[in-house]
Structures are given as structure tokens and as C-alpha cells.
Amino acid sequence: MTASALRVAFAAAEVAPYAKVGGLADVAGSLPQALAAAGCEVAIYLPLHGTIDRGRWGIPDRAPERSVPYGESHVRVAYPSVEREGVRIVFVRNDRRIGRPLVYGAADDAKRYAFFCRAVQAALDEERPDVVHAHDWHAALLIPMITKRAATVFTIHNLAYQGKTSNEILPPVGLPRSRLAVEARGECNAMARAIARADIVSTVSRRYAQEILTPEFGEGLDGLLRERRRHVRGIVNGIDTSFFDPATDPHIAARYTPSDQTGKAACKAALQREGGLRVDSELPVLGVIGRLVEQKGVDLLTAVAPDLLEGGAQLVALGTGDPAYEERWRRLKERYPSRLFLTLGFDAALAQRIYAGCDLFLMPSRFEPCGLGQLIALRYGTIPVVRSVGGLVDTVRDLDADPRTGNGFAFTAYDRAAFAGALARALRTFRRGGEAWSVLRARAMREDHSWTASAKEYVELYRLARRRHAA
């Protein structure tokens, strides 16, 4: 079977650039294009959220409709679509049952995403793809709905969010209430049901695929995952290297390349000025972008930040999350106004400027299915300091462990001392500077973290799913 013979249907709650909350949107918005370039025929099914600007993206008002069974009745659903880089984007529209002002956070999220799955199934019964690829709990119930013809792949982007809810949502969408062993009485665990039924269960890095089989990282589903061990695979995420490119990025102060890094110094000075920091090329600037939650190691970041700032480093932090940690970082800003540039919220253009203007990028994650921040940082020559978990293991190699191929700094134990030790090593290397630092940055920038290689692995995964399904 050639890639051109594969017709693949994606289903996801968020797809960049139309609707983006987290890394899921980046994957669902980039991988299909790489698959199309590899010869697959790809369609993405996405809820038509209230946040999506229909005029901006040219989403038509008139579109094919279907009558979707729901309980004892039928519901009219429209399927407007657009084409983007060889991929068909299908927006699943029902303003009453699916459309909401936000992608997540509505009281009836479980019910509306169950109906979204039912509406996608109605379309796929006619489209008849070779492979149905559902992402995270929001699209998980699509897996047990799929008819026998199509193979199924379910990707876990973050096992911590499983879509647990009442099993009362199941009968209206045509699924039985019958309980899995991991479900409590009266419960539906959407992710568990997909894991139990998919031909292939994939994760977004090789290491995370191993970690989720253990009690430490399995979030209560490690037993089920071990039962399906033969069907679990891991493929490292990629990034859109045409968008994340310091040689062409319109959001940064100056362009630069691995062979000509002079523009990076201009980006650093511009970021220092923007944040009210002292403009000094000799001072290390450390970046943090992401949710201020314990998964991302915010407790470790908060613990070491005062020592870093007292030691002469500058910090640039962009993110939002736990209100208690947000308040602690506000107090840090008040204490170190000329050393900490803090933005609570998210600003995509500012994120680009942080990746380009910092010397080091910090990701001390408690767990990390893949992580995109370290991949973008490497692309911009900003050296990552990470904990050795999940996708961070697959993408960041400690320089001190292997000076010839190292591209960052890593630590293992989840504690302040281990993180501080890795930071100390990174800062010593930065302060020595010279040719060695330029070589390290160039090595990081030249690495290929595009979707091209991962897309080839997904094509092989789809072929395996087809074989497993046929058997």
C-alpha cells in the first residue's frame, strides 16, 4: 500500500490556526499538511466554535447538512469546509449542541464533545476513510463509534485529562453504558474507552509511550495500557519549521541563521528593552513560556527564581495558570522590577520574541508527553534546560554527558537541587561564551524537528493499524 492510497480522517477539538488553546492545536494543524505532502488524502474534523472567525478564514455559510441521530430524535448538522495546503478542514456546525464561546470550559463539555463525535461519525459513514485518527478525550468516543471498515488510531496528548463524566451521555450517541474495569459505577471515561478499542494507541513521544505503562505516569490507566502494550506506539511531535524560522520570522527584531548569528544579539537587546531590563549582552536572559501549573514544574521555577535573579540573571516569563503561583510571580516582579519581565496571559508574537531573544529556555516539567517549547527554542538557538522526562528525553541531549552532540542541559530528580545544578552548569557554559557557545547554538538550530520525519512514521503507523484491523 502506498501513502497515496491512504485516506485519513482527523478529529480534534482544536486545530491551529482556527482554534488554539494548547499544543494539541499545533499538532492537529501541522501534521495533516505533512501527511498530505507525503501523499495521503487528509480531512480534519473540528467543531465550529464561537471563537472561530468565519469571515477571516472564508468559512461558507451554506454547506452540506446531515440529520444526525441523537437519542430518540435527529439533529441537523452542517459541515462547511475549506482547503488549506492540500488538506480539507471540515467544521462541524450545530450552534445549539456544539458551538460555544470557548473551546473548553462549558458546563456541558462532555455532552457536546460526545455529540461532536456522533456528528463526525455520521460524516465518516459516507466518506469511508481508510484510517480514523482521533486526538485526546474530546474525540475519544469516536473510536468505539467507528464501523468495521476503517482502522482506528487514538493519540494521547496528555493522559492527565481523560474526559471522566456520567455514563448518561452514552445512550443518546448510540453507545452502551457497559462499564470498563477502570471506570467507577455510573462513570464514562472517554479516553479509557478509546484506549480499549483503538487498533493503535499512540503518544507524542517514544519515552512517554513507555512512561504511561507505569503507575507513576499512568494516571490510573497504566493497567489498561499494559494490557494493550502491543498496540501502544510513540512518535515525537514536530513543529512547523516554516513558521518557526529565525531567518524569516516577522515578529522578531532581526533575522539570523546558524552561520550568521549576529541578529540574535539584536533580538536579545530588543527583548531587554521591551521588558524594562538592563540592556547588557553579558547578562544571561532565561525564558519561560507555558502554563504556570505543576505539570510544567512551576513549583521548581518559583523556588529557584529568586536565586537566579539575585545571581545576576534576567528572567522573561509568559504564561497563565494557578492563581496562587500567578500571585507569587507578581510579588517577584515587584521585588525585581528591572530583572524580571513578566506577562500573565498569552501573546503569540511576544512568545516569538522570547524564543529569539533569550539565551536559555527553562522546562523543568514534572511530566511532559512531548513538549513543543524546547523544539521551538532549539530552532531559535535558545538552549533548553529540561527535566529528563517524556519527549524532553527524546529531543534534548545533555551537553556535559556528550559534548559532541549535546544540545542542552538536563536533570533527572524532581527537586530544587537537581534543577539548580543543571542551571549552574548551563550558566557556566554561557558565561564562558566564545566559539563554544556559538557552536552549541548552531548545532541546536540545524537540528531537523520538522514534521517530515514524523509524518513518515505516521504513514507506517497507519499501515500497521490497517493490518491489525484486518486481522
C-alpha positions, 0 to 999 in steps of 0.5 A: 500500500502506498501513502497515496492510497491512504485516506485519513480522517482527523478529529480534534477539538482544536486545530491551529490556526482556527482554534488554539488553546494548547499544543494539541492545536499545533499538532492537529494543524501541522501534521495533516499538511505533512501527511498530505505532502507525503501523499495521503488524502487528509480531512480534519474534523473540528467543531465550529466554535464561537471563537472561530472567525468565519469571515477571516478564514472564508468559512461558507455559510451554506454547506452540506447538512446531515440529520444526525441521530441523537437519542430518540430524535435527529439533529441537523448538522452542517459541515462547511469546509475549506482547503488549506495546503492540500488538506480539507478542514471540515467544521462541524456546525450545530450552534445549539449542541456544539458551538460555544464561546470557548473551546473548553470550559462549558458546563456541558463539555462532555455532552457536546464533545460526545455529540461532536463525535456522533456528528463526525461519525455520521460524516465518516459513514459516507466518506469511508476513510481508510484510517480514523485518527482521533486526538485526546478525550474530546474525540475519544468516543469516536473510536468505539463509534467507528464501523468495521471498515476503517482502522482506528488510531487514538493519540494521547496528548496528555493522559492527565485529562481523560474526559471522566463524566456520567455514563448518561451521555452514552445512550443518546450517541448510540453507545452502551453504558457497559462499564470498563474495569477502570471506570467507577459505577455510573462513570464514562471515561472517554479516553479509557474507552478509546484506549480499549478499542483503538487498533493503535494507541499512540503518544507524542513521544517514544519515552512517554509511550513507555512512561504511561505503562507505569503507575507513576505516569499512568494516571490510573490507566497504566493497567489498561495500557499494559494490557494493550502494550502491543498496540501502544506506539510513540512518535515525537511531535514536530513543529512547523519549521516554516513558521518557526524560522529565525531567518524569516520570522516577522515578529522578531527584531532581526533575522539570523541563521546558524552561520550568521548569528549576529541578529540574535544579539539584536533580538536579545537587546530588543527583548531587554528593552521591551521588558524594562531590563538592563540592556547588557549582552553579558547578562544571561536572559532565561525564558519561560513560556507555558502554563504556570501549573505543576505539570510544567514544574512551576513549583521548581521555577518559583523556588529557584527564581529568586536565586537566579535573579539575585545571581545576576540573571534576567528572567522573561516569563509568559504564561497563565495558570494557578492563581496562587503561583500567578500571585507569587510571580507578581510579588517577584516582579515587584521585588525585581522590577528591572530583572524580571519581565513578566506577562500573565496571559498569552501573546503569540508574537511576544512568545516569538520574541522570547524564543529569539531573544533569550539565551536559555529556555527553562522546562523543568516539567514534572511530566511532559508527553512531548513538549513543543517549547524546547523544539521551538527554542532549539530552532531559535538557538535558545538552549533548553534546560529540561527535566529528563522526562517524556519527549524532553528525553527524546529531543534534548541531549545533555551537553556535559554527558556528550559534548559532541552532540549535546544540545542542552542541559538536563536533570533527572530528580524532581527537586530544587537541587537537581534543577539548580545544578543543571542551571549552574552548569548551563550558566557556566557554559554561557558565561564562558561564551566564545566559539563554544557557545556559538557552536552549541547554538548552531548545532541546536538550530540545524537540528531537523524537528520538522514534521517530515520525519514524523509524518513518515512514521505516521504513514507506517503507523497507519499501515500497521493499524490497517493490518491489525484491523484486518486481522 
